[in-house]
């Protein structure tokens, strides 16, 4: 299993969510976050006065089977990308296990 974390523009959430639903993704977590990438800060010529803005973003978290990762990632890319700086980032991380709290069931079956 893999955990896919996506930080995207808030205005792209509905398009991404709809596309993931059409793909068959039935479980995801959505959070309001703030953050910036590597090019957001402005430094004065003397190395002082560093300014960083933290614009609002949306974080989507999905745990999926290994064989579905590429399709999920490509779907997010296709629906989140505007081509402008600030489109966001996607991380793909290992997920050791999943446990359904209600039943105690473990593994891919709880996805």
N, C-alpha and C positions, 0 to 999 in steps of 0.2 A: 504494500500500500504506500501511497505517497500523499503528502500534505501539500497542497498548492495554495500559496498566499499571494494575493494580487492587491496592489495598491493602485487605484485608478481615480480618474476625475469623477466627482459626484454626478455630473451631467450624463455620464456614460453608464451609470448603474442599471437603469431599466433595460437598455439595449443588451448589456452583458447578461443580466438575469434572465431575460426572455430567451436569448440564444442558448444559455446553459440549460434552461428548462426544456427547450426543443431537442437538445442533445440527450436528455434523459437524466441530467443531474438533479437529484431530488433533495439533497441536503447541502446546505451551505450556511455559513455564518457571515453576517454583514455588520461591520462596525464603522462608526464615524471616527476618523483619525485626523491628525495634522502631521505634516512632514514635508521634507524637501530633499532633493537630490544633491549631487555633488557640485552643481554649478550655480546654486541659488544665492550664495553669500557674496557680499561685496566688501572688498578690503581696501582701505585707504593706501596711498602710496607709501606711507610710513609704517604700514603693518598694524595700525591701530584703527579702531572704529569699525570693527567687523559687525556687519548687520545681516541678520538672517530672518527671513519671513517664513512662517510655517502655514502654508495655505491648507484649507480643508481638503481632505481626500476621503475615499471610501476603501476599506480593507475587506476583501472577500476571502474567506477561508473554505477550502474544499478538501475533503479526504476522499481519495478515489483509488481504484485498482491500478496497478502499474500499467496494464495494457491500455488504460483510458487516458493516461496523462497527456500524451501528445495532442489528442483531439480536444481535450479541455483547454490546454494552453493555446492552441491555435484559434479556438473559438473566442477566448478572452482577447487575444491579440487582434482578431478581426473586428471585434465590436468595441474595444476600448481605445484603439489607436486613432489619434487625430493627425499625427505627424508633427505636432508642436511639442516643444520642451514642456515637461510636466505631465506627460501621458501616464507615467507610473512605472511600475516594476512588477515582475512576477518571480517568485521563488518557488522552487520545487524541492521539497525536503522529504526524507524518509519518515514514515509513520510506523512505529513498531507494532501497535495493535490498536483496536477500537473496542470499547466495551459499552454495551447498552446498559445504562444504569438501572432501568426498570426491571430487566430480566437477568442481568449478569452475563448475557451472551457476549462472546468475543469473536473477533476476526472480521473478514470481509463481509460476512453475512449481515452485519449490523449497518453496513453502509446503505 
